[in-house]
Amino acid sequence: MTTLLRRLAGPRCSSMRWLSEIQRETHGRPSHLIPRDGARPLAGGGGPLTVWSRAHSRGLHTEAAEQVEVDLKPLEGVDDGIVEVLMCRHKTRNALGHVFVSQMRELVSTLSKDSAVRVVVFRSLVPGVFCAGADLKERALMNNTESDLFVHGLRSLMTQIASLPMPTIAAMDGVALGGGLELALACDLRTAAYSAQMGLIETSRGLLPGAGKRVGGQTALEMGLVNRAVAQIQTGDAAYREALSLAREILPQAPIAVRMAKEAINRGSEVDISSAMAIERMCYARVIPTRDRQEGMAAFIEKRPPRYTGE
C-alpha cells in the first residue's frame, strides 16, 4: 500500500510547488442539523457520528435557512468505507464563499474523527466545474481585515483536508481554478478529464499565488499535477469514475496500515532521510499490535483474501 500511495502521490504537493511548475511551463458555527433520512451512522470519536444533510432541514426553518452547498454521501455495499464530499453550489460554480467554506470545514472535521471511513472522494455535482475558486463578488464586499480573515480561514480549510488521516482523491471533471485547484492539491490523489481546465490564476485578479496560465488534463498529467487523466464521456463524470476506481483499489487494504503509510509519506517527505526513517519506524510500531496485521499474515498463509476490520 505504501508503494501505491508513494507511486501515485509522490512528495506532498503544495500550491506554491505547482506555481513554480506552471510558471516554468509559461516561460518555456455549530449548526442545527438533522440526520439525512436513512443515513447510516459514521462510527468513530467519542460516539457514533452521523452523516448530516442540510437539504432535509430546509423545510423546517425559514426561507433564510442556509442552503446546502457541500454534503456527504457514504457509499454502501461493496463500496462501504468510501465517502464522497459533494460540492453543489450550482449558481456560483462552487465558488469559495462563506457558507461553502463553513460547510466544508464542518464536514471535513466530521470525517477526520471517523475511523470507519477508508477513502474520501471530493467531487462536484455542478456540470463542467470542479471549483471555480474564490467568490469574487462576495470578496468585493469585504474590507481589508475581513478579507484577510477569510483567506486565513481558507488556508485552514486546505490544511484540514491535507491532514485527513485517510487517503483523499479529487475528481476534476471540469474547471478547477485558483482556490479550487488548491483544494484539489490538498488531496492525496487527483484524477482529471482531458477536457478539464486548471490553473493558479490569482495574479490575473491581483491576488496570489498564481501563474496566469490554464492547463488541460493531458498537460496536467504530463506535469505531474494529476495522477490519472482520462477522456471525458457523455455523462461528464469520467474523472469521478476514475477516482472511484482508485478508491476501490485502496478500499480492500488494511485501513490502519493505509493511514500509517499516509502519515509516513507525508511527514517523511518533509524531513531528511534519517528523520524520515525514524518516522516510518514509529508508524510501523503502531501497526504491529493490530489485529489487522495478524489477519494479513494469516490470510497469506491460508491463501485466502484478508478480512480487515480496522482494529
Secondary structure as GFF3:
##gff-version 3
##sequence-region A 1 311
A	DSSP	alpha_helix	2	9	.	.	.	ID=ss1
A	DSSP	alpha_helix	15	27	.	.	.	ID=ss2
A	DSSP	beta_strand	41	42	.	.	.	ID=ss3
A	DSSP	beta_strand	49	50	.	.	.	ID=ss4
A	DSSP	three_ten_helix	56	60	.	.	.	ID=ss5
A	DSSP	beta_strand	70	74	.	.	.	ID=ss6
A	DSSP	three_ten_helix	77	79	.	.	.	ID=ss7
A	DSSP	beta_strand	82	87	.	.	.	ID=ss8
A	DSSP	three_ten_helix	90	92	.	.	.	ID=ss9
A	DSSP	alpha_helix	98	112	.	.	.	ID=ss10
A	DSSP	beta_strand	119	124	.	.	.	ID=ss11
A	DSSP	beta_strand	129	131	.	.	.	ID=ss12
A	DSSP	alpha_helix	136	140	.	.	.	ID=ss13
A	DSSP	alpha_helix	144	162	.	.	.	ID=ss14
A	DSSP	beta_strand	168	172	.	.	.	ID=ss15
A	DSSP	beta_strand	175	177	.	.	.	ID=ss16
A	DSSP	alpha_helix	179	185	.	.	.	ID=ss17
A	DSSP	beta_strand	189	193	.	.	.	ID=ss18
A	DSSP	beta_strand	197	199	.	.	.	ID=ss19
A	DSSP	three_ten_helix	202	205	.	.	.	ID=ss20
A	DSSP	beta_strand	215	216	.	.	.	ID=ss21
A	DSSP	alpha_helix	217	223	.	.	.	ID=ss22
A	DSSP	beta_strand	228	230	.	.	.	ID=ss23
A	DSSP	alpha_helix	238	250	.	.	.	ID=ss24
A	DSSP	alpha_helix	255	268	.	.	.	ID=ss25
A	DSSP	alpha_helix	273	287	.	.	.	ID=ss26
A	DSSP	alpha_helix	291	302	.	.	.	ID=ss27
###
